[in-house]
């Protein structure tokens, strides 16, 4: 099935897809990593093949020029992006992209590269999978907002619990929960690194030398709505400065962690001289799109899964907004209000 033709003229749409892990064995990896972050190598190639039937793969810079109408394209474009800077990008995704001649942008949290502490969402997920339905909420040496949030997390599905924690609690509360679980279980923070190791700085430089454009993803994958404005500014500035220093090239593109953004984050990105920022609002981009609120489809194994295996029809409907037009895939905004709270307090009750 070919992607549904749009009534708009050719070259007026830009599809941005966002991946995290590409791995040889989806079933094995999804036992240890948040499944929605994982795509098998074979599926990755099939997804790219499906997209390539109706879209021309382009760099983010070219796509921005088309969206702003500084240049035109005779075909709709697709930009391939990756978040987080996992080593799996170098090991499994980059070889496919190079063989197919497809450009890509990799957004990395600068503090994760070359580090031995996992990203907070990976850390929390690994711990909550171990404790789900096995530990009572009592007996932890925590109190206040940490105790309340931890109690809820232990009662919820691990995936939903991680999402709720990151959305509704401050970074300090989330870290305190991770530390409390690690003390109770007697495990180290690097537990989650087994399947989610970061690139080293030398590896990131090699990725960049291979033609991959590098963008910022904050310092530590901190969600913009959970940071006071001054802290968010530091995240934007320090991440960009470190990346430019290590890579020797300007860094002008940004990815909002979890796709969540605030009005002040958009303003600060513009003021800092960034050229674009991507969300996870799952829609196609049209001419005149705000470059700091670019729509992006988060892609994983089941984005193209039929009843049992890869389905070109399912992939096409997801990539070309057919499910959205049918009301099957409702629009979910990534916009959050700017935080006004005491440091360390929960974002919501």
C-alpha positions, 0 to 999 in steps of 0.5 A, spaced: 500 500 500 502 506 497 502 512 502 495 516 501 496 522 497 495 528 500 490 534 496 496 539 498 501 540 492 507 535 492 513 538 497 509 541 502 509 536 507 515 534 512 514 528 516 519 527 522 520 521 525 523 519 532 527 513 534 531 511 540 533 504 540 534 500 534 536 493 536 537 486 533 532 482 537 526 486 539 523 481 543 529 480 548 530 488 548 523 490 550 523 485 556 528 490 559 527 497 556 521 501 555 518 497 549 516 504 546 523 506 545 525 499 541 525 497 534 528 491 531 533 492 525 529 488 520 523 493 522 527 499 521 529 497 514 522 496 512 519 502 515 524 506 512 522 502 505 515 504 506 516 511 507 521 512 501 516 510 497 512 517 497 517 521 501 524 523 499 529 523 505 532 529 507 537 533 512 533 537 518 536 543 515 533 542 508 527 541 511 527 547 515 528 551 508 522 548 505 518 549 511 520 556 511 519 556 503 526 559 502 527 553 497 522 548 494 522 541 493 518 536 488 517 531 493 514 531 500 520 530 505 522 525 511 527 527 516 530 521 520 531 523 528 534 519 534 534 521 541 538 520 547 545 518 544 544 510 546 550 506 543 545 502 539 545 508 534 552 507 532 552 499 533 545 498 529 542 504 526 547 508 523 550 502 518 543 501 515 542 509 514 549 509 511 548 503 506 541 506 504 544 513 504 539 516 509 541 523 513 539 523 520 539 527 526 541 525 533 539 529 539 543 527 545 543 529 553 550 532 553 551 529 561 549 522 558 555 521 553 561 518 556 557 517 563 556 511 567 549 513 570 543 511 566 538 516 564 532 517 569 527 514 565 531 508 564 533 508 571 526 508 574 523 503 569 528 498 571 527 499 578 519 499 578 519 493 573 523 489 579 518 492 584 512 492 581 507 488 585 512 485 590 514 491 595 509 495 599 509 502 599 511 502 607 518 501 609 522 506 605 526 511 608 522 517 605 517 522 606 513 528 604 512 528 596 517 523 595 513 518 599 506 520 596 509 519 589 513 513 590 506 510 593 503 511 587 508 509 582 509 502 586 501 501 585 501 503 577 504 499 571 511 500 571 511 504 564 505 508 566 508 510 573 515 512 569 510 517 565 506 519 571 513 521 575 516 525 569 510 529 568 508 530 575 514 530 579 520 535 580 527 532 578 529 532 585 523 527 587 524 522 581 531 522 583 530 521 590 525 515 588 530 512 584 535 512 590 530 509 595 528 503 590 536 502 589 537 502 597 531 497 598 533 493 593 541 493 594 542 495 587 547 500 583 544 506 579 548 503 573 543 497 573 539 500 567 545 501 563 546 493 561 541 495 555 541 502 554 549 504 554 551 511 552 555 513 546 562 515 549 565 522 546 569 519 541 564 515 539 559 521 538 565 524 534 565 518 530 558 519 529 558 526 527 564 525 522 560 520 518 555 525 517 550 525 522 547 532 525 548 532 532 542 536 536 541 538 544 537 534 548 538 538 555 544 536 559 540 530 563 534 529 559 530 534 564 523 535 562 522 543 560 516 543 564 519 541 571 525 546 571 524 553 573 526 558 567 533 559 570 534 552 570 531 551 564 536 556 561 542 553 564 540 546 561 540 549 554 546 553 554 550 548 558 548 542 553 550 546 547 556 549 549 559 542 551 557 539 545 560 544 541 566 544 545 567 536 544 565 536 536 567 543 534 561 545 530 555 549 531 549 546 535 543 549 532 537 544 533 534 541 539 529 536 542 524 537 547 525 531 552 519 527 552 516 532 547 514 536 553 515 544 552 513 550 555 512 557 552 518 560 556 522 554 553 520 556 546 522 563 547 529 561 550 531 557 545 529 562 540 533 567 544 539 562 545 540 562 537 537 555 536 534 554 529 529 549 531 526 544 536 522 538 535 516 535 539 512 528 539 506 531 537 504 526 532 502 530 525 505 532 519 509 538 518 506 543 513 509 550 510 509 555 515 510 551 521 513 554 527 520 551 527 520 551 534 514 547 535 516 541 529 511 535 529 514 529 530 512 521 530 515 517 535 516 510 532 517 504 534 516 496 533 509 496 533 508 503 529 508 498 523 505 491 527 499 488 524 496 482 527 503 478 527 508 482 523 510 488 519 504 491 515 506 496 510 498 498 511 499 499 518 505 503 517 503 507 511 497 509 515 501 511 521 506 515 517 501 519 513 496 521 518 490 516 516 489 514 523 489 521 525 484 523 520 479 517 522 480 519 529 483 513 531 489 517 533 487 523 537 492 529 537 496 530 544 499 537 545 506 537 548 505 544 551 505 544 559 505 551 563 511 554 565 512 551 573 511 556 579 513 552 585 518 551 591 524 547 589 523 540 590 515 540 590 511 536 586 508 539 580 501 536 581 498 533 587 
